[in-house]
Amino acid sequence: MNLTIKEIAEALNIQGEYPDNMISSVEFDSRLIKADGLFVPLAGERDGHTFADKALENGAIASFWSRPLEEAPTGMILLPVADVTHAFQQLAVYYQAKVAPKVIGITGSNGKTTTKDMTESVLAQQFKTYKTQGNYNNDLGMPYTILHMPADTQMLILEMGMDHKDEIAFLSQLAKPDAAAITLVGEAHLENLGSRQGIAAAKMEIVIGLKAEGLLLIPANEPLLEPLVAHLSQTVQTFGIQRGDLSATILTEAKEQTTFEVAGMIYEIPVLGSYNVTNALIAYGFGRYFGLTNEQIARGLAQFQLTKNRTQWLKAANGADILSDVYNANPTAMGLVLDSFGQLEIKGKRFVVLADMLELGPDATAMHVSMKDHLSDDYDEVFLYGSEMKALANALQGRSFKVYHFEKEEKASLVAQLVKQLKATDTLLLKGSNGMGLAEIIEHLQ
């Protein structure tokens, strides 16, 4: 970071005389503050101002401040602001304009993080890149990402998350992307947005800040988006498996590798699934847009590193293979991973743990039951976890595989059953909403 306290005050129109001391970093968690850091006391479950002493102790040189000045600890330079969150966001806008990278915005009901990881790896073949770390993709996480990018960043890849209307609009206006993508219109947060049409409209808010000459990539098989892009001034390209402007043909699918062809050239990604090929097509589209060669794109896709818990292969303590996809879930995404996992060649039995998909609204029961169409007879044992999965358990009675159901409070029993049943030669998929805590089950198995 190359910001001084004086520069920050001037950028935010904070009156007074301030020194030219350089800020090392910006943090809203007092535990992460290092020497010469700027502390941002956000309002959370507890007012961040109450942690100012800890921030000072850890090395903070300055702090935004919206409470009476006499309440501040001595020895810290104060930057008085009316609203700490707004000041934090506006500082991010200023710093992004100063560094002036090209900005890529990525949203969607599923696949945002994987697509971000792929895009960063592709663009890193030619540019200095920085991407959203972890899931810092909301109105606080995105400014945090921007303020942590190195001063020599040329490409900034921002993941944009939402669960309500107008959230993506705010993020898009803040970041003003040069290019953007919608990975998928699924059913995530249906409870808040009412319908898939509402979700599609919310995802399309990403064009509000998109540069007039920018690029938007959208799925080719999504009719809900077609009328929403018809009159855009920006360039719109579609992507899909054997359809769209960016069209891929899948050649092979294996446990840790998928190969596909685009426009006569073969590409490889180190992950399972046709759904990940569509994510790769977005990275391919961005690569072509920003002038990379097909060879550079291929190298970036082959080398990308997947963020934890996104279709990640792990090992159980007894040697069994575990496919962890437990960060989040909606019916479209769950169906896609079940289809791919059901076709995978494995040695022993095929196990799956499916947990409740949250925030689906009044049609949640029917959406859980619809997963029966994605559970082929190639599955051997199906473990269903949570109250919503009870309906699916009932719908699967009479199928060729064994079905078990556990309520949320029966996690220990589920773990015990898995430990008893899972052999070293078996393969297990876990998929469900993050709030169901499947990561804890994986930890037990490991």
C-alpha positions in Angstrom: 0.0 0.0 0.0 1.3 3.5 -0.8 -1.1 5.8 1.1 -0.1 8.4 3.7 -2.3 9.7 6.5 -2.3 13.2 4.9 -3.4 11.7 1.6 -6.2 9.7 3.2 -7.5 12.9 5.0 -7.4 14.9 1.8 -9.1 12.1 -0.2 -12.0 11.9 2.3 -12.1 15.7 2.8 -11.2 15.4 6.5 -10.2 18.8 7.7 -7.0 19.4 9.7 -3.3 19.1 9.5 -2.0 15.5 9.1 1.4 14.0 8.8 3.0 12.3 5.8 3.4 9.0 7.6 2.9 6.1 5.3 0.2 3.6 6.2 1.3 0.0 6.0 -2.2 -1.6 5.7 -5.9 -1.1 6.6 -7.6 -3.5 9.0 -11.0 -3.6 10.7 -9.9 -6.5 12.9 -7.7 -5.1 15.7 -6.0 -8.5 16.0 -4.7 -8.2 12.5 -3.2 -4.7 12.9 0.5 -4.4 12.4 2.9 -1.5 12.8 1.8 1.7 11.1 -1.6 0.3 10.2 -4.9 2.2 9.9 -7.6 0.9 12.1 -11.2 0.9 10.8 -13.6 0.6 13.8 -16.7 -0.8 12.1 -20.0 -1.3 13.9 -20.7 -5.0 14.3 -22.0 -7.1 17.1 -19.7 -4.9 19.2 -18.7 -1.3 18.3 -15.3 -1.5 16.7 -14.3 1.7 18.6 -14.1 -0.5 21.8 -11.1 -2.3 20.2 -9.1 0.8 19.5 -6.8 0.2 22.5 -6.0 -3.3 21.2 -5.4 -1.8 17.7 -3.0 0.8 19.2 -1.2 -1.9 21.2 -0.7 -4.0 18.0 0.8 -1.0 16.2 -2.0 1.1 14.7 -0.7 4.6 13.9 -4.1 6.0 13.0 -7.8 5.3 13.1 -11.1 6.5 11.6 -13.2 7.8 14.4 -16.9 8.6 14.7 -17.3 8.8 18.5 -16.4 11.8 20.7 -12.6 12.4 20.4 -12.1 12.3 24.2 -13.1 8.6 24.1 -10.1 7.7 21.9 -6.9 6.2 23.3 -4.0 8.6 23.4 -1.1 8.0 21.0 -3.2 7.4 17.9 -3.8 9.8 15.1 -7.5 10.2 14.6 -9.4 10.8 11.3 -12.8 12.0 12.3 -15.6 10.7 10.0 -19.4 10.8 10.3 -19.7 7.2 9.2 -16.8 4.7 9.5 -18.2 2.2 6.9 -18.8 4.9 4.3 -15.3 6.3 4.9 -13.8 2.8 4.5 -15.7 2.3 1.2 -14.7 5.7 -0.2 -11.1 5.1 0.7 -11.3 1.9 -1.4 -12.7 3.9 -4.3 -9.8 6.4 -4.0 -7.1 3.7 -3.7 -8.5 1.8 -6.7 -8.5 4.9 -8.8 -4.9 5.6 -7.7 -3.6 2.1 -8.6 -5.8 2.1 -11.7 -6.0 -1.6 -12.5 -8.4 -3.2 -14.9 -11.2 -4.6 -12.9 -13.1 -7.8 -13.4 -16.4 -8.4 -11.5 -17.8 -11.9 -11.0 -21.2 -12.8 -9.6 -23.6 -15.8 -9.8 -25.5 -18.3 -7.7 -22.6 -20.8 -7.8 -19.1 -21.0 -9.0 -18.0 -17.4 -8.3 -14.9 -18.4 -6.2 -13.8 -21.1 -8.6 -14.2 -18.7 -11.6 -12.3 -16.0 -9.7 -9.5 -18.4 -9.0 -9.4 -19.6 -12.7 -9.5 -16.0 -14.0 -6.7 -14.9 -11.7 -4.5 -17.8 -12.8 -5.1 -17.0 -16.5 -4.5 -13.3 -16.3 -1.4 -13.8 -14.1 0.3 -15.3 -17.2 0.7 -11.8 -18.5 -0.3 -9.3 -15.8 0.3 -8.5 -12.1 -3.0 -9.7 -10.6 -4.8 -9.6 -7.3 -8.1 -11.3 -6.4 -10.7 -11.4 -3.6 -9.3 -13.4 -0.8 -11.5 -16.1 0.7 -15.2 -15.0 0.5 -14.6 -11.2 1.1 -17.2 -10.4 -1.5 -19.7 -8.0 0.2 -20.0 -4.3 1.0 -17.2 -4.7 3.6 -15.2 -7.5 2.1 -14.8 -6.0 -1.4 -13.4 -2.6 -0.1 -11.1 -4.6 2.1 -9.9 -6.6 -1.0 -9.3 -3.4 -2.9 -7.3 -1.8 -0.1 -5.1 -4.8 0.2 -4.1 -5.0 -3.5 -0.4 -4.3 -4.1 0.4 -0.9 -5.6 1.6 -2.5 -8.9 -1.6 -4.5 -9.5 -2.7 -4.4 -13.2 -5.7 -6.8 -13.0 -8.1 -6.8 -10.0 -10.5 -9.7 -9.9 -13.4 -9.1 -7.6 -16.0 -11.6 -6.5 -19.4 -10.0 -5.8 -21.8 -11.7 -3.5 -25.4 -10.9 -2.5 -28.5 -12.2 -0.8 -30.8 -9.2 -1.3 -31.7 -6.8 -4.1 -29.5 -3.8 -4.8 -26.4 -5.3 -3.2 -24.7 -6.1 -6.5 -25.7 -2.7 -7.8 -23.8 -1.1 -4.9 -20.7 -3.2 -5.4 -20.7 -2.7 -9.2 -20.9 1.1 -8.8 -18.1 1.0 -6.2 -15.8 -1.1 -8.4 -16.8 0.1 -11.9 -15.6 -3.1 -13.6 -14.1 -3.2 -17.1 -15.4 -6.7 -17.6 -17.9 -8.8 -15.7 -19.5 -12.3 -15.7 -22.6 -14.0 -14.3 -21.6 -17.6 -13.7 -25.1 -19.1 -13.1 -28.6 -18.1 -12.1 -29.6 -20.7 -9.5 -31.9 -20.7 -6.5 -29.6 -19.3 -3.8 -31.4 -16.7 -1.6 -34.7 -17.5 -3.2 -36.3 -16.8 0.1 -35.2 -13.1 -0.1 -35.6 -12.6 -3.9 -38.9 -14.4 -4.5 -38.2 -16.2 -7.8 -35.4 -17.1 -10.2 -36.5 -14.1 -12.2 -35.8 -12.0 -9.2 -32.4 -13.6 -8.8 -31.6 -13.0 -12.5 -32.5 -9.4 -12.1 -30.3 -9.1 -9.0 -27.3 -10.7 -10.7 -27.8 -8.3 -13.7 -27.2 -5.4 -11.4 -23.5 -6.0 -12.1 -23.9 -4.0 -15.3 -24.9 -0.8 -13.4 -21.2 0.1 -12.9 -19.8 -1.8 -15.9 -17.9 0.4 -18.2 -19.9 1.4 -21.3 -17.3 -0.3 -23.6 -17.0 -3.2 -21.2 -17.6 -7.0 -21.6 -20.4 -9.1 -20.0 -20.2 -12.9 -20.1 -23.4 -14.8 -19.4 -24.6 -18.5 -19.6 -25.9 -19.5 -23.0 -28.6 -21.7 -21.5 -30.3 -19.1 -19.3 -33.4 -17.6 -20.9 -34.1 -15.4 -17.9 -31.0 -13.3 -18.9 -31.8 -12.9 -22.6 -34.3 -10.1 -22.3 -32.2 -8.3 -19.7 -29.2 -8.0 -22.0 -31.0 -7.2 -25.2 -30.5 -3.5 -25.0 -27.1 -3.2 -23.3 -24.5 -1.0 -24.8 -21.7 -3.3 -23.5 -20.5 -6.3 -25.5 -22.3 -9.4 -24.4 -21.0 -12.9 -25.0 -22.5 -16.2 -24.0 -20.7 -19.4 -22.9 -21.8 -23.0 -22.5 -21.2 -26.6 -23.3 -21.6 -27.0 -27.0 -23.5 -23.7 -27.2 -22.9 -20.0 -27.0 -20.3 -17.6 -28.4 -17.7 -19.4 -26.2 -18.5 -23.0 -26.7 -16.7 -26.0 -25.2 -16.8 -29.7 -26.0 -15.9 -31.9 -23.1 -13.4 -34.6 -24.0 -12.6 -36.4 -20.8 -13.7 -36.2 -17.1 -11.6 -37.8 -14.3 -11.3 -37.4 -10.6 -8.8 -34.5 -10.7 -8.8 -33.5 -14.3 -11.3 -32.5 -17.1 -10.2 -31.8 -20.6 -12.3 -29.8 -23.2 -11.9 -28.2 -26.6 -12.7 -24.6 -27.6 -12.3 -23.5 -31.2 -10.0 -26.3 -32.0 -7.7 -26.1 -29.0 -7.6 -28.5 -26.1 -7.6 -27.2 -22.5 -7.2 -28.9 -19.2 -8.4 -28.0 -15.7 -7.3 -29.8 -12.5 -10.8 -30.4 -11.2 -13.8 -32.6 -11.8 -17.0 -31.6 -13.6 -18.6 -30.2 -16.6 -19.9 -27.3 -14.4 -16.3 -26.3 -13.9 -15.8 -26.2 -17.6 -18.3 -23.4 -17.9 -16.4 -21.6 -15.1 -13.2 -22.1 -17.2 -15.0 -20.6 -20.3 -15.5 -17.4 -18.3 -11.7 -17.3 -17.5 -11.1 -18.1 -21.2 -13.4 -15.2 -22.3 -11.6 -12.7 -20.0 -8.2 -14.0 -21.2 -9.1 -13.4 -24.8 -10.7 -10.0 -24.1 -7.5 -8.8 -22.4 -5.3 -10.0 -25.2 -3.8 -13.3 -23.9 -2.9 -16.0 -26.3 -4.6 -19.4 -26.3 -1.3 -20.9 -25.0 -1.2 -18.5 -22.0 -4.9 -19.2 -21.2 -4.2 -23.0 -21.4 -1.3 -22.7 -19.0 -3.3 -20.6 -16.5 -6.2 -23.0 -16.5 -3.9 -26.0 -16.0 -2.2 -24.3 -13.1 -5.0 -22.7 -11.1 -5.3 -23.3 -7.4 -8.8 -24.0 -6.0 -10.0 -22.2 -2.9 -10.7 -24.6 0.0 -14.0 -26.5 0.1 -14.8 -25.9 -3.6 -14.9 -29.4 -5.1 -11.7 -30.2 -3.1 -10.3 -33.7 -2.9 -9.3 -34.8 0.6 -8.4 -38.1 2.4 -10.3 -39.7 5.3 -8.2 -41.1 8.1 -8.7 -44.6 6.8 -7.6 -43.6 3.2 -11.1 -43.1 1.6 -11.4 -40.3 -0.9 -13.5 -37.3 0.0 -14.8 -34.8 -2.4 -15.6 -31.7 -0.3 -18.0 -29.2 -1.8 -19.5 -27.8 1.4 -19.2 -24.1 1.2 -22.7 -23.5 -0.2 -25.5 -25.2 -2.1 -28.6 -24.6 -4.2 -30.6 -27.1 -6.3 -28.9 -26.2 -9.6 -25.4 -26.5 -8.2 -26.2 -29.6 -6.2 -27.7 -31.3 -9.2 -24.6 -30.5 -11.3 -22.1 -32.0 -8.9 -24.3 -35.1 -8.3 -24.4 -35.7 -12.0 -20.6 -35.4 -12.4 -19.9 -37.5 -9.3 -22.3 -40.2 -10.3 -20.4 -40.7 -13.6 -16.9 -40.7 -12.1 -15.0 -44.0 -12.3 -14.1 -45.1 -8.8 -12.7 -48.2 -7.1 -15.2 -49.0 -4.3 -18.6 -47.8 -3.2 -20.0 -44.4 -4.0 -21.2 -42.5 -0.9 -22.8 -39.1 -0.7 -23.8 -36.8 2.2 -26.4 -34.2 1.2 -27.3 -31.5 3.7 -30.2 -29.0 3.7 -30.0 -26.1 1.1 -31.0 -23.0 3.0 -32.9 -19.8 2.1 -35.0 -21.5 -0.7 -38.4 -20.1 0.4 -41.8 -21.8 0.2 -40.8 -24.3 -2.5 -37.9 -25.6 -0.5 -39.4 -29.1 -0.1 -40.0 -29.6 -3.8 -36.5 -28.4 -4.6 -35.0 -30.9 -2.2 -37.1 -33.7 -3.6 -36.0 -32.8 -7.1 -32.5 -34.1 -6.2 -33.8 -37.6 -6.7 -33.4 -37.1 -10.4 -29.7 -36.6 -10.0 -29.1 -39.6 -7.8 -28.5 -42.4 -10.3 -28.2 -46.1 -9.5 -24.4 -45.7 -9.6 -24.7 -44.4 -6.0 -24.4 -47.0 -3.2 -25.2 -45.2 0.0 -27.0 -41.9 0.4 -26.8 -40.0 3.7 -29.3 -37.1 4.0 -28.8 -34.5 6.8 -31.3 -31.9 8.0 -35.0 -31.4 8.3 -35.5 -30.4 4.6 -33.8 -33.6 3.4 -36.4 -35.7 5.1 -38.7 -35.2 2.1 -35.9 -36.4 -0.2 -35.4 -39.5 2.0 -39.0 -40.4 1.6 -38.9 -39.8 -2.2 -36.0 -42.2 -2.5 -37.6 -45.2 -0.9 -37.5 -48.3 -3.1 -34.3 -47.2 -5.0 -31.4 -49.5 -5.4 -29.1 -47.7 -3.0 -29.3 -47.4 0.8 -30.8 -44.2 2.2 -30.2 -42.8 5.7 -31.6 -39.7 7.2 -30.4 -37.7 10.2 -31.7 -34.5 11.7 -29.4 -31.6 12.4 -29.0 -32.5 16.1 -27.9 -36.0 15.1 -24.6 -35.0 13.6 -22.7 -37.3 15.9 -24.8 -40.3 14.8 -24.2 -39.4 11.2 -20.4 -39.2 11.7 -20.5 -42.6 13.6 -22.4 -44.2 10.7 -20.0 -42.8 8.1 -17.0 -44.0 10.1 -18.6 -47.5 10.3 -19.6 -47.8 6.7 -16.8 -46.0 4.8 -14.0 -48.2 3.7 -10.5 -47.2 2.4 -11.5 -48.0 -1.2 -14.7 -45.9 -1.1 -15.3 -42.4 -2.3 -17.5 -39.9 -0.5 -19.1 -36.6 -1.8 -20.4 -34.0 0.7 -22.6 -31.1 -0.5 -24.8 -28.7 1.4 -25.2 -25.2 2.6 -22.4 -23.8 4.7 -24.8 -23.3 7.7 -25.2 -27.0 8.0 -21.6 -27.5 9.2 -20.5 -30.3 6.8 -16.9 -29.1 7.2 -17.0 -30.4 10.8 -18.0 -33.8 9.5 -15.0 -33.8 7.2 -12.8 -32.9 10.1 -14.1 -35.9 12.0 -13.5 -38.2 9.1 -10.0 -36.9 8.7 
